[in-house]
């Protein structure tokens, strides 16, 4: 995109108000005074600094008389409009905000601490909102118009963006920005109440013993955050390949290869899917494959990798329970272009999946592991999951929080033996189930 297109002077509509007219006026004056050729050669940070200096001289020369704070705010607004995303820029810099939701020019919501609130902000007009949207999607060589009214994109700083406009959206242009998740350690997640020391001890043994693990949960439950934290348990010596739609995982090991899918360009060509990357990763001699989310036919390739020598793989899936996660994987695998009999697919899931970690976001915004379930079925047997840890929630208290307690149950003998053979200590809070009858009684509960 040309610099002139980025520092644009859109037509203003009469509803802007005095502040909006002032911002538009100074933006136009700024455009008149800068050397576009020179600005184009500068890095983004230098370009912003230069614009702020030039604008400061314009304000000093032409007025109005402003306090130091008012002057700084005006400069910030004008430069944000010129180079950034306007009124959204301060929201993107607020670390407490995890999601930004724009429902037309007059309604802006954010999520903080798991709770959604509306902000007293608005775009000056629908045109200004559309220009912000076009600025975002143009950075990934996409366009949005009536013939292409839905677009997924990613900001240079990593935030995921979804856009949907009329005629599909009846409330006007809608923009959703999901913030790049901060990397949490498992100890930090314990501090937040997402799990406890006993669950950490078990998960550490399962990951290091190379159990294939699926993190399951609904949207916004913290699947990627937990996946990233669990990946920190992988030994340093192993070769790890991560595969994502939008690169969010932040692994700290030395031997990590990060792969990211690519959407089609404006001509509808050049797409590289998650499935393409999973297939390619099998040729890259991985010790571990970590898939940010399985959501289509790549599920079959992932299951085949898990059951044919790539133990210890990690992935996430959208599902509301551990049982639903298995059915979701089965449905996704059936979407592959490879026709595979139902019985064979069922056997593949029984062979591939070892552990499901279920996440839930509660009404108070807290995100917790609510179940750790181990696969205890074989071949064409019906799916059978054994719950070894569960969070029992209590009704919301007077302080608006949901409290509860983690409970633990004995591990199946097969799991305990596998941990022992991998030289992983058996978590004492769990113990070992004495018989198949004990497991069956637990499943019935």
C-alpha positions as CSV (number, residue, x, y, z in Angstrom):
1,X,0.0,0.0,0.0
2,X,1.4,3.5,-0.9
3,X,2.1,5.9,1.9
4,X,-0.5,8.4,0.5
5,X,-3.1,5.7,0.7
6,X,-2.1,5.0,4.4
7,X,-2.2,8.7,5.3
8,X,-5.5,9.3,3.8
9,X,-8.0,12.2,3.9
10,X,-11.4,10.6,3.7
11,X,-14.5,12.7,3.2
12,X,-15.9,13.6,6.5
13,X,-19.6,13.2,7.4
14,X,-21.5,15.8,9.3
15,X,-21.7,13.7,12.5
16,X,-18.0,13.9,13.3
17,X,-18.3,16.8,15.8
18,X,-15.7,19.5,16.6
19,X,-13.0,17.1,17.7
20,X,-13.4,14.9,14.6
21,X,-13.1,18.0,12.4
22,X,-10.0,19.1,14.2
23,X,-8.3,15.7,13.7
24,X,-9.3,15.7,10.0
25,X,-8.0,19.2,9.5
26,X,-4.6,18.5,11.1
27,X,-4.3,15.3,9.2
28,X,-4.8,17.2,5.9
29,X,-2.2,19.8,7.0
30,X,0.2,17.0,7.9
31,X,-0.2,15.4,4.5
32,X,0.6,18.8,2.8
33,X,3.9,19.3,4.8
34,X,5.6,15.8,4.7
35,X,7.8,14.4,1.9
36,X,6.1,11.2,0.9
37,X,9.1,9.8,-0.8
38,X,11.3,10.4,2.2
39,X,8.7,9.0,4.6
40,X,8.4,5.8,2.6
41,X,12.1,5.0,3.2
42,X,11.7,5.1,7.0
43,X,10.9,2.2,9.3
44,X,7.5,2.3,11.0
45,X,8.8,3.6,14.3
46,X,10.8,6.4,12.7
47,X,7.9,7.3,10.4
48,X,5.6,7.8,13.5
49,X,8.3,9.8,15.3
50,X,8.8,12.0,12.2
51,X,5.0,12.6,11.9
52,X,4.7,13.5,15.5
53,X,7.5,16.1,15.2
54,X,6.1,17.7,12.1
55,X,2.6,17.8,13.6
56,X,4.0,19.4,16.7
57,X,5.5,22.2,14.7
58,X,2.2,22.7,12.9
59,X,0.2,23.0,16.1
60,X,2.8,25.4,17.6
61,X,2.6,27.5,14.5
62,X,-1.1,27.6,13.9
63,X,-2.6,26.9,17.3
64,X,-4.9,26.4,19.1
65,X,-3.4,27.0,22.5
66,X,-3.5,23.6,24.3
67,X,-2.3,22.2,27.6
68,X,0.6,19.7,27.4
69,X,-1.8,16.8,27.9
70,X,-4.3,18.1,25.3
71,X,-1.5,18.7,22.8
72,X,-0.1,15.1,23.3
73,X,-3.6,13.6,23.0
74,X,-4.3,15.6,19.7
75,X,-0.9,14.5,18.2
76,X,-1.6,10.9,19.2
77,X,-5.1,10.9,17.6
78,X,-4.0,12.5,14.4
79,X,-1.0,10.2,13.9
80,X,-3.1,7.2,14.9
81,X,-5.6,8.2,12.2
82,X,-2.8,8.6,9.7
83,X,-0.8,5.5,10.3
84,X,-2.5,3.3,12.7
85,X,-6.1,2.1,13.4
86,X,-7.4,5.3,14.9
87,X,-9.4,5.0,18.1
88,X,-8.5,1.3,18.3
89,X,-4.8,2.0,18.7
90,X,-5.0,2.7,22.5
91,X,-7.1,-0.5,22.9
92,X,-4.4,-2.6,21.2
93,X,-1.8,-1.2,23.6
94,X,-3.9,-2.0,26.7
95,X,-2.6,-5.4,27.9
96,X,-5.7,-6.0,30.0
97,X,-7.9,-6.3,26.9
98,X,-8.1,-9.7,25.3
99,X,-10.7,-9.0,22.6
100,X,-12.0,-6.0,20.8
101,X,-15.4,-6.1,19.2
102,X,-16.7,-3.4,16.9
103,X,-20.4,-3.7,16.1
104,X,-20.8,-0.9,13.6
105,X,-19.4,2.6,14.1
106,X,-21.3,3.4,17.2
107,X,-20.7,0.3,19.4
108,X,-17.3,-0.8,20.6
109,X,-17.0,-3.6,23.2
110,X,-13.9,-5.2,24.8
111,X,-13.3,-8.2,27.0
112,X,-11.3,-7.8,30.2
113,X,-10.7,-10.5,32.7
114,X,-13.2,-12.7,30.9
115,X,-16.0,-10.1,31.0
116,X,-17.4,-8.0,28.2
117,X,-18.0,-4.3,28.6
118,X,-19.0,-1.5,26.2
119,X,-16.7,1.5,25.9
120,X,-17.8,5.2,25.4
121,X,-16.0,5.3,22.0
122,X,-17.3,5.4,18.5
123,X,-16.0,5.9,15.0
124,X,-16.9,9.2,13.4
125,X,-18.7,7.5,10.6
126,X,-19.2,4.2,8.9
127,X,-16.8,5.4,6.2
128,X,-14.1,5.8,8.8
129,X,-14.7,2.3,10.1
130,X,-14.6,0.9,6.6
131,X,-11.3,2.6,6.0
132,X,-9.9,1.1,9.1
133,X,-11.0,-2.3,8.0
134,X,-9.6,-1.9,4.5
135,X,-6.3,-0.8,6.1
136,X,-6.1,-4.0,8.1
137,X,-7.0,-6.4,5.3
138,X,-4.8,-4.8,2.7
139,X,-1.7,-5.7,4.9
140,X,-2.4,-9.4,4.1
141,X,-3.2,-8.7,0.4
142,X,-6.9,-9.2,0.9
143,X,-9.9,-7.1,0.0
144,X,-13.3,-6.7,1.6
145,X,-16.4,-5.7,-0.5
146,X,-19.9,-6.9,-1.3
147,X,-18.5,-9.7,-3.4
148,X,-16.1,-10.8,-0.6
149,X,-17.8,-9.7,2.6
150,X,-16.0,-12.0,5.1
151,X,-12.2,-11.9,5.7
152,X,-9.8,-13.3,8.2
153,X,-6.5,-11.5,8.7
154,X,-3.7,-10.9,11.1
155,X,-2.2,-7.6,12.3
156,X,1.6,-7.3,12.0
157,X,1.8,-7.5,15.8
158,X,0.0,-10.9,15.8
159,X,-3.6,-10.1,16.6
160,X,-6.2,-12.2,14.8
161,X,-8.9,-10.2,12.9
162,X,-12.3,-11.2,11.5
163,X,-14.3,-8.8,9.3
164,X,-17.9,-9.2,8.1
165,X,-19.8,-6.5,6.3
166,X,-23.2,-5.9,4.8
167,X,-25.1,-7.6,3.2
168,X,-24.2,-10.5,5.4
169,X,-24.0,-8.3,8.6
170,X,-27.3,-6.6,9.2
171,X,-25.8,-4.4,11.9
172,X,-23.2,-2.8,9.7
173,X,-19.5,-3.5,9.3
174,X,-18.4,-5.7,12.2
175,X,-14.7,-6.1,13.2
176,X,-13.4,-8.5,15.8
177,X,-9.8,-8.4,17.0
178,X,-8.5,-11.2,19.2
179,X,-5.4,-10.2,21.0
180,X,-2.2,-12.1,20.8
181,X,-2.3,-14.2,24.0
182,X,0.4,-13.6,26.5
183,X,2.5,-16.6,27.3
184,X,1.8,-18.0,30.7
185,X,3.8,-20.7,32.5
186,X,2.0,-23.5,34.2
187,X,3.0,-22.1,37.6
188,X,1.3,-18.8,36.6
189,X,-1.8,-20.7,35.6
190,X,-1.8,-22.4,39.0
191,X,-1.7,-18.9,40.5
192,X,-4.8,-18.0,38.5
193,X,-6.7,-21.1,39.7
194,X,-6.7,-22.8,36.2
195,X,-5.2,-25.9,37.7
196,X,-3.3,-27.0,40.8
197,X,0.0,-28.6,41.7
198,X,-1.4,-32.2,41.6
199,X,-2.7,-31.7,38.0
200,X,0.5,-30.1,37.0
201,X,2.4,-33.1,38.3
202,X,0.2,-35.5,36.3
203,X,0.3,-33.4,33.1
204,X,4.1,-33.1,33.3
205,X,4.4,-36.9,33.5
206,X,2.0,-37.4,30.6
207,X,3.7,-34.9,28.3
208,X,7.2,-36.2,29.1
209,X,6.1,-39.8,28.7
210,X,4.9,-38.9,25.2
211,X,1.2,-39.4,25.6
212,X,-0.8,-37.9,22.7
213,X,-2.8,-35.0,24.3
214,X,-5.8,-33.1,23.0
215,X,-6.8,-29.8,24.7
216,X,-10.5,-29.3,24.3
217,X,-12.8,-26.4,25.0
218,X,-15.2,-23.8,23.6
219,X,-14.1,-20.5,22.1
220,X,-12.2,-18.3,24.6
221,X,-11.5,-20.9,27.2
222,X,-7.7,-20.6,27.0
223,X,-6.9,-23.6,24.8
224,X,-3.9,-21.9,23.1
225,X,-2.6,-20.5,26.4
226,X,-2.7,-24.0,28.0
227,X,-1.2,-25.6,24.9
228,X,1.7,-23.1,25.0
229,X,2.3,-23.8,28.7
230,X,2.2,-27.6,28.2
231,X,4.7,-27.4,25.4
232,X,7.2,-26.0,27.8
233,X,7.3,-29.5,29.4
234,X,8.7,-31.0,26.2
235,X,12.4,-31.9,26.7
236,X,14.9,-29.5,25.2
237,X,16.6,-32.1,23.0
238,X,13.5,-32.8,20.9
239,X,12.7,-31.4,17.5
240,X,9.3,-29.7,17.6
241,X,7.2,-28.5,14.7
242,X,4.3,-26.2,15.4
243,X,1.5,-25.7,12.9
244,X,-1.0,-22.9,13.2
245,X,-3.5,-20.7,11.3
246,X,-2.1,-17.6,13.1
247,X,1.3,-18.0,14.8
248,X,0.5,-17.6,18.5
249,X,2.5,-20.3,20.2
250,X,5.7,-19.1,21.8
251,X,7.9,-22.1,22.5
252,X,11.1,-21.5,24.3
253,X,13.0,-24.7,23.2
254,X,16.0,-24.3,20.9
255,X,14.9,-26.8,18.2
256,X,11.5,-25.4,17.1
257,X,10.2,-25.0,13.5
258,X,7.1,-22.8,13.2
259,X,4.7,-23.3,10.3
260,X,1.8,-21.0,9.5
261,X,-1.0,-21.6,7.0
262,X,-1.7,-19.0,4.3
263,X,-5.1,-17.9,3.0
264,X,-5.7,-17.4,-0.8
265,X,-4.7,-14.1,-2.3
266,X,-7.2,-11.7,-4.0
267,X,-7.2,-14.0,-7.1
268,X,-8.1,-17.0,-4.9
269,X,-4.7,-18.6,-5.4
270,X,-1.8,-19.5,-3.2
271,X,-3.6,-21.0,-0.3
272,X,-1.6,-23.3,2.0
273,X,-3.9,-25.1,4.5
274,X,-3.2,-26.6,7.9
275,X,-3.6,-30.0,6.3
276,X,-0.9,-29.2,3.8
277,X,1.4,-28.3,6.6
278,X,0.6,-31.4,8.7
279,X,1.4,-33.6,5.7
280,X,4.6,-31.7,5.0
281,X,5.7,-31.8,8.7
282,X,5.8,-35.6,8.6
283,X,8.7,-35.3,6.1
284,X,10.6,-33.1,8.4
285,X,11.7,-35.7,11.0
286,X,9.7,-34.3,13.9
287,X,9.9,-35.6,17.5
288,X,6.7,-33.7,18.3
289,X,4.0,-32.1,16.3
290,X,2.0,-29.3,17.9
291,X,-1.1,-28.2,16.0
292,X,-2.7,-25.0,17.2
293,X,-6.2,-26.2,16.3
294,X,-7.6,-29.0,14.2
295,X,-10.8,-27.9,12.4
296,X,-11.0,-29.8,9.2
297,X,-9.6,-32.7,7.2
298,X,-6.2,-32.3,8.7
299,X,-7.7,-34.1,11.7
300,X,-7.2,-37.4,9.8
301,X,-3.6,-36.7,9.0
302,X,-3.0,-35.7,12.6
303,X,-4.5,-38.9,13.9
304,X,-2.5,-41.0,11.5
305,X,0.7,-39.2,12.7
306,X,-0.2,-39.8,16.3
307,X,-0.8,-43.5,15.7
308,X,2.2,-44.2,13.5
309,X,5.3,-43.2,15.6
310,X,4.8,-39.5,16.4
311,X,4.0,-40.0,20.0
312,X,3.7,-37.0,22.3
313,X,1.9,-34.8,19.8
314,X,-0.3,-32.0,21.1
315,X,-3.3,-30.3,19.5
316,X,-6.5,-28.3,20.4
317,X,-10.1,-28.8,19.3
318,X,-13.4,-27.0,19.8
319,X,-15.7,-29.1,22.0
320,X,-17.8,-28.7,25.1
321,X,-16.7,-31.9,26.9
322,X,-14.1,-34.7,26.6
323,X,-16.7,-37.0,25.1
324,X,-17.7,-34.3,22.6
325,X,-14.0,-33.9,21.7
326,X,-13.8,-37.5,20.4
327,X,-16.9,-37.1,18.3
328,X,-15.6,-33.8,17.0
329,X,-12.4,-35.4,15.9
330,X,-14.3,-38.2,14.2
331,X,-16.5,-35.7,12.4
332,X,-13.5,-33.6,11.3
333,X,-11.6,-36.7,10.1
334,X,-14.6,-37.7,8.0
335,X,-14.3,-34.4,6.2
336,X,-11.1,-35.5,4.6
337,X,-11.1,-36.2,0.9
338,X,-9.9,-39.7,1.8
339,X,-12.8,-42.1,2.1
340,X,-12.2,-44.2,5.2
341,X,-14.7,-46.6,6.7
342,X,-16.3,-45.6,10.0
343,X,-14.9,-48.6,11.8
344,X,-11.4,-47.8,10.6
345,X,-11.8,-44.2,11.7
346,X,-13.1,-45.2,15.1
347,X,-10.1,-47.5,15.5
348,X,-7.7,-44.7,14.5
349,X,-9.0,-42.4,17.2
350,X,-8.8,-45.2,19.8
351,X,-5.2,-45.8,18.8
352,X,-4.1,-42.2,18.5
353,X,-5.7,-40.2,21.4
354,X,-4.3,-40.8,24.9
355,X,-5.5,-37.8,27.0
356,X,-8.1,-35.1,26.7
357,X,-7.8,-32.0,28.8
358,X,-11.1,-30.1,29.0
359,X,-11.2,-26.4,29.6
360,X,-14.2,-24.3,30.7
361,X,-14.7,-20.6,31.0
362,X,-17.1,-19.8,33.9
363,X,-19.6,-17.0,34.3
364,X,-17.1,-15.0,36.4
365,X,-14.6,-15.1,33.5
366,X,-12.3,-17.6,35.2
367,X,-10.8,-20.3,32.9
368,X,-10.1,-23.7,34.5
369,X,-9.3,-27.3,33.6
370,X,-12.5,-29.0,34.5
371,X,-11.5,-32.5,33.5
372,X,-8.5,-34.7,32.6
373,X,-9.7,-37.9,30.9
374,X,-7.6,-40.8,29.8
375,X,-8.5,-43.0,26.8
376,X,-9.1,-46.6,27.9
377,X,-10.7,-48.1,24.8
378,X,-9.0,-50.2,22.1
379,X,-9.5,-51.1,18.5
380,X,-13.2,-51.0,17.5
381,X,-14.4,-50.9,21.1
382,X,-16.8,-48.0,21.9
383,X,-15.0,-44.9,23.1
384,X,-14.3,-45.2,26.8
385,X,-12.8,-42.3,28.8
386,X,-11.6,-42.5,32.4
387,X,-11.8,-39.3,34.4
388,X,-8.7,-38.9,36.6
389,X,-9.2,-35.2,37.6
390,X,-12.2,-33.0,37.8
391,X,-13.1,-29.5,39.0
392,X,-16.4,-29.5,41.0
393,X,-17.8,-25.9,40.8
394,X,-20.0,-24.4,43.5
395,X,-22.8,-21.8,42.8
396,X,-21.6,-18.2,42.3
397,X,-20.9,-16.6,45.6
398,X,-21.9,-13.1,46.8
399,X,-18.6,-11.7,45.6
400,X,-19.5,-12.7,42.0
401,X,-16.9,-15.5,41.8
402,X,-17.2,-19.2,41.3
403,X,-15.3,-21.4,43.7
404,X,-14.9,-25.1,43.9
405,X,-12.4,-27.9,44.4
406,X,-10.3,-30.2,42.2
407,X,-10.8,-33.9,42.8
408,X,-8.6,-36.8,41.8
409,X,-9.2,-40.4,41.0
410,X,-7.0,-43.5,40.5
411,X,-5.2,-43.9,37.2
412,X,-5.8,-47.0,35.0
413,X,-3.1,-49.6,35.4
414,X,-2.0,-49.2,31.8
415,X,-1.4,-45.5,32.3
416,X,0.6,-46.1,35.5
417,X,2.7,-48.7,33.8
418,X,3.5,-46.4,30.9
419,X,4.5,-43.6,33.2
420,X,6.7,-46.1,35.1
421,X,8.4,-47.3,31.9
422,X,9.1,-43.7,30.9
423,X,10.7,-43.1,34.3
424,X,8.0,-40.6,35.3
425,X,7.0,-40.7,39.0
426,X,3.4,-41.7,39.8
427,X,1.5,-38.7,41.2
428,X,0.6,-39.7,44.8
429,X,-2.7,-37.8,44.8
430,X,-4.1,-40.2,42.1
431,X,-2.9,-43.7,42.9
432,X,-3.7,-46.7,40.7
433,X,-7.1,-48.3,40.1
434,X,-7.3,-51.7,41.7
435,X,-9.6,-53.3,39.1
436,X,-11.6,-52.7,35.9
437,X,-14.7,-52.7,38.1
438,X,-13.4,-49.6,39.9
439,X,-13.0,-47.8,36.6
440,X,-16.5,-48.9,35.5
441,X,-18.0,-47.6,38.7
442,X,-16.3,-44.2,38.2
443,X,-17.6,-44.0,34.6
444,X,-21.1,-44.7,35.8
445,X,-20.9,-41.7,38.2
